[in-house]
Amino acid sequence: MATMTKKKMVQWDPADVKAELLSKYPPKVARKRAKQIMINEALENETPEITANVRTTPGIITMRGCTYAGCKGVIMGPTRDIVNLVHGPIGCSFYAWLTRRNQTDAGPDGDNFINYCMSTDMQDSDIIFGGEKKLAQAIQEAYDLFHPKSIAVFATCPVGLIGDDIHTVAKNMKEKFGDCNVYAFSCEGYKGVSQSAGHHIANNQVFRHIVGENDEEKPGKFKINLLGEYNIGGDGFEIDRIFNKCGITNIATFSGNSTYDQFASAHTADLNAVMCHRSINYVADMLETKYGIPWIKVNFIGAEATAKSLRKIAEYFGDKELIDTVEAVIAEEMPAVDEVVSDVRIRTDGKTAMMFVGGSRAHHYKELFNEMGMKTISAGYEFGHRDDYEGRQVIPNLKVDADSRNIEELVIEADETRYRPRKTEKEMKALEKAGLQFKHYDGLAPDMDNDTLIIDDLNQYEAEKLVELMKPDIFCAGIKEKYSIQKLGVPMKQLHSYDSGGPYAGFKGAINFYNEIDRLVNSKVWSYMKAPWQKNPQLSAAYIWE
Amino acid sequence: MLLRHTPKEIPTERKALTINPAKTCQPIGAMYAALGIHGCLPHSHGSQGCCAYHRSALTRHYKEPISAATSSFTEGASVFGGQANLLQAINNIFTVYEPDVIAVHTTCLSETIGDDLKQIRLKAQNEGKIPEGKYVIGAPTPSYVGSHVTGFSNMVKSMTEFAETTGKKNGKVNIIPGWVEPADMEEIKRMAKLTGVKTILFPDTSGVLNAPLTGEYKMFPDGGTTVAELKSAGDSVGTLALGEWCSADAARELDKKNKVPCNVLDMPFGLKATDRFVDALRKIAGVTVSDELALERGQLVDLISDMHQYFYHKKVALVGDPDQLISMTEFLVSIDMCPVHIITGTPGKKFEKRIREITKDMPFEVNVKAKGDMFLLHQWMKNDPVDLLIGNSYCKYMARDEDVPLVRWGFPILDRQGHQYFPTVGYKGGLRLLEKILEALLDRKDRDDPEEKFELVL
C-alpha cells in the first residue's frame, strides 16, 4: 500500500469518502463492505439500515478477535475467585493472561486467581488421542492446589474439532468434588463471526450454572445488579464508589471484579442496570423472565450520563430519600467535573474524533467527547449487531444467519418458586409514562450527526484511508490499531484497555478522560514530524559560515 | 500478595496442568519472523482470534504497528477445510495491500483439520491469484507442538525456499540471528561490518519494528531482508546459525538444499558467546578482527572487573527461551554470578544438558527444567531465595511478591520500553546487560541499607 502523503480533503463529502474507501477492493468485497458503511441520516423515528454482525472477509485485516476472546477474555476473565482453566494449546491461555487490564481487589485474604494463567497445554498426542483425560487430570490438579469454589473450563478451536466432551468431564468432576462447581464453555474460536458470540456463550453458562445458587437475602434497601461492566482501568471501582455514596447496593457486577457468590446471588436484586448492552442484554432478559427483575439501560461513561443513569435508578425505586441522596451526590461531584471540563474545553472545543470500538462503547464514549465540545465524525463497532446501531426495536427484524443460529439461545421460563415481579404492571406502566424506558437502548446512529460515517467492522485499510481523508484530531480503537494511526501523526487512544489510564467511568473517570484527551490532542510531539532541514531543504553554499 | 495462592510446598509433579506458562504458541513466532522479510505480510491460516492475539502481543512488546491478515475461519470452514478462505485471502491481500510476499503460517485449527498449505499454494498459483513477481511462502506451525520458538524456527526455515544456487558464490556469509530484538539484529550487522564480512541476515526486523515517527505510515517499512537477498542466500559461502532452537533448522536446510555449509553457534549474548561469534566470522571470511571490535571487547572486560564485587556469588533465577537462556547462563557464570533456577517452557532435553554443563562448577545446586512453567519457578524461589530475577514482564508478579530485583529481558516486555532500541547482543550489548543488572542490585541495596550503612560511593 502506498504511503500516506495526500492532503486532507478540505471539505469532505461523505459519499466521496465512502467511494474512496471502496475503490481498491475486489468487486465482491466492495459490494459487501458498501452495506457496512453507512452515511448517517438522522431521520425521525427511523435510521437507515446497516449490515452488521456478519463474517469478516478472509484476508481483510480486521480488528476483530474470536469467540474464545469474548468468552474467556471479556466475560469470565474479570471474575476473581473462579479458576479459569483453558483446554487447548498454550497460546489461547497465554494471550488472555492479564492483558485486558481488569482490576481486582480481593482484600488481604480473599481469593484472587486473576493473576494466574492455567492451561492443559494440549500436545499433538492429545489432538490425536483426545484430551478428555488430560482435562480431568488438570481440573483435579487445580482443585488439589487451590481448593477454589468454582472452576470454569474453556474450549479452544481444536477441542471442538476432536470432539472432547468438556461438559461431561466438568459435570463428573463437579460431582466428584462436591464442594466445587465445575462447568465448561464451548467457546471455540471459529464459532460466530466475532467476540460477540463468545459473550453470549459465556453469559448463557453463567446463567445456567451459577445464577440462583445462593438464595440468601443480602442486606440493602436499593439492590441492583450492574450488567456489562468489566472494571477495566478501575471503572467498576469508581461506579461502586458512587453507588455506595448514594446508598445503592450492587449485588453483582457482570463481571468486573466479580465473585462466584455475586453471580449466585444476582437473582436477589430488584433492578438490572445494563451498561454494555451488546455483551449482556440477553442476561437481563433472562433475569426478568425467570425472576421478575426489570432492566433499564444505563451509561456511566460521561459525567452527564452518569448523573442521568443515577436518576433513572432512583426514579425506578421511587424513594424520596434515594432521589434526594442521588441529587445531593450529583451536586457534590459535579463542581470538580465542571472545573476541569471548562478548562479543557478551551483547547478541545471543535476538535474531531473517530471511534471504532466494542459493541456499545463507541456510543458511550461519544458522551464524553460531547462534554468536551468534540464532534464524532465517524464511528462504528467491532462486533456490534444492527440493534446497537439502530436501536433495540429492530431486534424482531434481524435476519438470523447460519453463524448466529449456531449460538445457543436458552429457553427460559418463570422460576416456580422464585419468580417475583418487582413492580406491579400498574407501577411499571406509571414509570414508563413518567419517561423511564425498560428493556430498551437506543442505537448509535440516531445519536450521530447527519452526514457522519458509521462503519461496521472497520479494517486497517479503511482506518488508514479515513484518517488520511478526514484527519480527525483523535482516533480511538484498540492496541492493534494504535501505532499505524500514530505513525500518521494522529493521536490514538485505546478504548478497550485505555492504554495505561483509567478509570474513565463515573465522575472521577470523566475528569481523567478529559485530561487524557487534552494531553493527547495537544501533545507537542505531533509537531515534531519533520526536521527543520526537511521543512526548508534548500542549500546556498558549502562550508561557508553565514 | 499478587500470586497469593502459590504454595511453597511442591508435593507432586503436575502432569496435566500448566500454570503461568514460560512459552506461548508457534504461530506468533512465525508472525514475528515473517515481519523480518521486506515487503512481507504475515498471514494466519486459522480463526481470526489467533491473528488478533498475535498482533496484539507483538504490538504491546514492540510498540509498533503489526500488520498481519487472517483466513477468518468460520464453523463451516472448520468442517469443510479452509482452502476457499485462504484462496480468497490471497487474492484480497495482493489486491488491497500489495505486499511482495505473503508468509502463511498455520494454526492448531487448520492443522487439526489437515489443510495442506502446499497444495493450496499450488492451487492459488494455478488460478492466477499470485501476481507475477510476487510470492506466497508457508510454514506449518501447529500450536500443539513446541512453542513460539519452534514457530519462529519453522518460518525461518520456510524462507530458505527462496534460496537459489546459481553456481557462482556471492562472497557473503548468511547469518540467522534467531528471535532477538530489532536492535540486536542491527548490532549483529554492525559487528559483521566491523569485522569486514559481507552478510545476508535473515530474518531482519531492524527498520521494521523500530521504525521512526515521521507522519507517514508505511505498511511495509524500509527494513527487512529482501527477496533478492533471500534468493542469494543459496550462493553464500556459509551460514552462521545463532541458536540451536531458533536458527539451526533453517541453516541445515540451506546446507541440504543448496549445499551452503553451516555452523550453529550460541546466540552472542555475553562475553564468551560473542567471542565465539566473532571468531567464527573471522575464520570464515579469513580476515583479522578490527581494532574497534577488540576495543569494545576490552571495554566489556573492564566493566566486568569494575562491577565484579557486586556480582560475586549472587544467586539468580532465570526464565525465557532456550537459546537466550543458554548464553545468559554462561554470561552470568562468567562474571561469577550463580544462576540457580532456570526454566524454559519450550521443550528440549538438550537444554537441561547444556545448562548443567555450563553450571557444573558452581558452588550451588542448580534447578533446571525445559517444558517448565513460572509457577514452578516461583515455588523454587520460595524454597531457595535468589538475589535477582531475569525474565519477561510476567516475572514482575513474582518479583514483587518475593521482593526480588527484576531485570526485564526476553519476550514479552509489556511494561517497559527501550528493548527495541538498545541491543543486548555483542560486546556493546553486554555493557547494557551489566548496567541493567547492576542498577537492579544497587537500587535494591540503596533501598534496603540502614541509614548508617547508606553510602555515597559504591
Interface residues (C-beta under 8 A of the other chain):
Chain A: M1 T3 M4 T5 K24 Y25 P26 V29 R55 T56 T57 P58 G59 I60 I61 T62 M63 R64 G65 C66 T67 Y68 A69 L85 G88 P89 I90 G91 C92 S93 F94 Y95 A96 W97 L98 T99 D111 N112 F113 N115 Y116 C117 M118 S119 T120 D121 M122 Q123 D124 D126 I127 K134 L135 Q137 A138 Q140 E141 A142 L145 F146 T156 C157 P158 G160 L161 I162 E188 G189 Y190 K191 V193 S194 A402 D403 N406 Q460 Y461 E464 G478 I479 K480 K482 Y483 S484 I485 Q486 K487 L488 G489 V525 Y528 M529 K530
Chain B: L2 L3 R4 H5 P7 R14 K15 A16 L17 T18 I19 N20 P21 K23 T24 C25 Q26 P27 I28 H43 G46 S47 Q48 G49 C50 A52 Y53 H54 R55 S56 A57 T59 R60 K63 E64 P65 I66 S67 A68 A69 T70 S71 S72 F73 T74 E75 G76 A77 S78 N85 L86 Q88 A89 I90 N91 N92 I93 T95 V96 Y97 E98 T107 C108 L109 T112 I113 P142 S143 Y144 V145 S147 H148 A211 L213 T214 G215 E216 Y217 K218 M219 F220 G345 F375 Y394 Y397 L414
